[in-house]
């Protein structure tokens, strides 16, 4: 984990109020309706966080050894992961609006974007975000340690299966099997798995990214004492996407 420069930290502290989430993300996980859309909640199992250095990535495109974690560390252990789902209707399929990792028993009173410490904050303005990139329609939560094991698995797979595709020739079967076991809020090909990295006890949940490919913000939830209590990936701004125009 590379420490941010003093100049970057100074700018970050000056602009932290601009990194606040414009939505109350608690509503996504506590209410049954947001902006006129029915919301339900889907438990995705647990995520392994052995070091507290957390990352969010597209698991099929951006798993690289040099991927940097967010600068604020989180508690270590196994933590529950929940998706806030926009319930399907006659017009659309189920959409995962947000995914939350809950670290403590405390509720978040504010949400602030998670950063890795190299973002260009100088010209950053209110209403903008940095986020992470999705090019394969999926996101995942992992840790610096589980990233190493994922990369090792990825390298071994490609060395032992030349010309094979990691999704088509490995993960697709797992997604289809999970759909068969847990069909609610999934398409037949599968929309989530809780993957146990082979030859380890570490779990990494994979999940669909709301509206597909794009760039999505990740927020820390801070409790009343100022401690990190959760991490939320926002795939859909429900109020913006579905709310009535003023």
C-alpha positions in Angstrom: 0.0 0.0 0.0 1.6 3.2 -1.2 1.1 6.2 1.2 -0.4 9.3 -0.5 1.8 12.4 -0.7 1.5 15.2 1.9 0.2 17.5 -0.9 -2.5 15.0 -1.8 -3.5 14.6 1.8 -3.7 18.3 2.3 -6.0 18.7 -0.7 -8.1 15.7 0.4 -8.7 17.2 3.8 -9.7 20.5 2.2 -12.2 18.8 -0.1 -13.5 16.0 1.9 -16.9 17.6 2.2 -17.2 17.4 -1.6 -16.7 13.7 -1.4 -20.0 13.1 0.5 -22.6 10.9 -1.2 -25.6 13.0 -2.4 -28.0 10.2 -1.4 -28.8 8.7 2.0 -27.6 5.2 1.2 -29.2 3.9 4.4 -32.5 4.1 2.7 -31.4 1.6 0.1 -30.9 -1.0 2.8 -33.6 0.0 5.3 -36.6 0.9 3.2 -38.8 -1.2 0.9 -39.4 1.7 -1.5 -37.1 4.4 -2.9 -38.3 7.0 -5.5 -41.4 4.9 -6.2 -39.3 1.7 -6.9 -39.8 -1.4 -4.8 -36.5 -2.4 -3.1 -35.6 -5.8 -1.7 -32.5 -7.1 -0.1 -30.4 -10.1 -1.1 -27.7 -11.7 1.1 -24.6 -12.6 -0.8 -22.7 -14.4 1.9 -19.5 -13.1 3.5 -16.3 -11.4 2.2 -12.9 -12.1 3.7 -10.9 -9.1 4.8 -7.6 -10.4 6.3 -5.6 -7.1 6.2 -8.2 -4.3 6.2 -6.8 -2.9 3.0 -9.9 -3.1 0.8 -10.5 -2.8 -2.9 -13.4 -2.9 -5.3 -12.8 -4.1 -8.8 -14.3 -5.6 -11.9 -13.2 -9.2 -11.3 -12.8 -10.2 -14.9 -11.0 -7.1 -16.3 -9.1 -5.3 -13.5 -7.6 -7.9 -11.3 -3.9 -7.0 -11.3 -1.1 -7.4 -8.8 -0.4 -3.7 -8.7 -4.0 -2.6 -7.9 -4.0 -0.2 -5.0 -6.4 -0.4 -2.0 -8.3 2.5 -0.6 -6.3 4.6 1.9 -8.6 4.1 4.9 -8.3 0.7 6.4 -11.3 -1.2 7.6 -11.7 -3.9 10.3 -10.4 -7.4 9.6 -12.4 -10.6 9.5 -15.4 -12.1 7.7 -18.2 -9.6 7.0 -21.8 -9.9 5.6 -22.5 -8.6 2.1 -26.0 -7.4 1.0 -27.3 -6.2 -2.3 -30.1 -3.6 -2.5 -32.2 -4.8 -5.5 -34.6 -2.8 -7.6 -37.4 -5.4 -7.8 -38.2 -6.5 -11.4 -41.4 -5.4 -13.0 -43.0 -5.6 -16.4 -40.5 -3.2 -17.8 -37.2 -4.4 -16.5 -35.2 -7.2 -14.8 -33.8 -7.0 -11.3 -31.1 -4.4 -10.9 -28.6 -4.3 -8.1 -28.6 -0.7 -7.1 -26.0 -1.0 -4.3 -23.9 -3.6 -2.5 -23.0 -3.1 1.2 -20.3 -4.7 3.4 -21.2 -4.2 7.1 -18.1 -4.1 9.4 -19.7 -3.2 12.7 -23.0 -3.1 14.5 -23.2 0.7 14.2 -25.1 2.6 11.6 -23.6 5.1 9.2 -24.4 8.7 9.7 -22.4 10.0 6.7 -21.0 8.5 3.5 -17.8 9.6 1.8 -16.2 8.3 -1.4 -13.4 5.8 -0.9 -10.1 6.9 -2.6 -6.7 5.3 -3.3 -4.6 8.4 -2.8 -3.6 9.3 -6.3 -6.8 10.9 -7.7 -6.5 14.4 -9.1 -8.4 16.4 -6.5 -7.3 19.9 -7.6 -10.2 20.5 -10.0 -12.6 18.1 -8.3 -16.0 19.7 -7.7 -19.3 19.0 -6.0 -21.5 16.4 -7.7 -18.5 14.6 -9.3 -17.0 11.2 -8.3 -14.0 9.0 -9.2 -15.3 5.5 -8.8 -14.0 2.2 -10.3 -14.4 1.0 -13.8 -16.6 -1.9 -14.9 -16.1 -3.5 -18.4 -17.5 -7.0 -17.8 -20.8 -6.1 -16.0 -19.5 -7.3 -12.6 -18.0 -5.9 -9.4 -16.3 -7.6 -6.5 -15.0 -6.6 -3.0 -11.6 -7.9 -2.0 -8.6 -7.3 0.2 -4.9 -6.8 -0.6 -4.2 -10.3 0.6 -7.1 -12.0 -1.3 -6.0 -10.0 -4.4 -2.7 -11.8 -4.3 -4.4 -15.2 -4.1 -6.8 -14.2 -6.9 -3.9 -13.1 -9.1 -2.1 -16.4 -8.4 -5.2 -18.3 -9.3 -5.6 -16.3 -12.5 -2.0 -16.9 -13.5 -2.3 -20.6 -12.8 -5.5 -20.9 -14.8 -4.1 -19.3 -17.9 -0.8 -21.3 -17.7 -2.7 -24.6 -17.4 -5.4 -23.6 -19.9 -3.9 -21.8 -22.8 -6.4 -20.1 -25.0 -9.2 -20.6 -22.5 -11.3 -17.8 -21.1 -11.6 -17.3 -17.3 -15.3 -16.5 -17.4 -16.5 -18.9 -20.2 -14.3 -21.8 -19.0 -14.5 -21.4 -15.3 -16.8 -18.8 -13.7 -19.8 -19.3 -16.0 -20.5 -22.7 -14.5 -20.4 -21.3 -11.0 -22.8 -18.5 -11.9 -25.2 -20.9 -13.5 -25.1 -23.2 -10.5 -25.7 -20.4 -8.1 -28.7 -19.3 -10.2 -30.1 -22.9 -10.0 -29.7 -22.8 -6.2 -30.7 -19.2 -5.6 -32.8 -18.0 -8.6 -34.4 -15.0 -6.9 -33.2 -11.7 -8.5 -31.0 -13.5 -10.9 -31.0 -14.1 -14.7 -30.5 -17.7 -15.8 -26.8 -17.2 -16.5 -26.4 -16.0 -12.9 -26.0 -12.5 -11.4 -23.8 -13.2 -8.3 -21.6 -15.8 -6.7 -19.7 -16.0 -3.5 -16.4 -17.4 -4.7 -14.1 -19.3 -2.4 -10.6 -18.9 -3.9 -9.3 -22.5 -4.6 -6.8 -23.8 -2.0 -7.7 -21.0 0.5 -10.5 -20.2 2.9 -11.0 -16.7 1.5 -14.3 -15.6 0.0 -14.8 -12.9 -2.6 -18.4 -12.1 -3.7 -19.0 -11.2 -7.3 -22.2 -9.4 -8.3 -23.9 -7.7 -11.3 -23.2 -4.0 -11.7 -26.7 -2.5 -11.9 -26.8 -0.9 -15.3 -23.8 -2.9 -16.7 -20.5 -1.3 -17.8 -19.5 2.1 -16.5 -17.8 3.9 -13.6 -19.4 3.6 -10.2 -18.6 5.3 -6.9 -17.7 3.5 -3.7 -18.5 5.0 -0.3 -17.3 4.5 3.3 -20.0 4.7 5.9 -18.9 6.4 9.1 -20.7 6.0 12.4 -21.4 8.8 14.9 -18.0 8.4 16.5 -16.3 8.8 13.1 -15.3 5.2 12.6 -15.8 3.2 9.4 -18.8 0.9 9.9 -19.6 -0.1 6.3 -18.6 0.2 2.6 -21.2 0.7 -0.1 -20.9 0.4 -3.8 -23.5 2.5 -5.5 -24.4 1.1 -8.9 -27.7 3.1 -9.4 -28.6 6.5 -8.0 -32.2 5.4 -7.6 -33.6 8.9 -7.1 -31.9 10.1 -10.2 -32.6 7.1 -12.4 -36.2 6.5 -11.4 -37.5 9.6 -9.6 -39.9 12.1 -11.1 -38.4 15.1 -12.7 -39.0 18.2 -10.6 
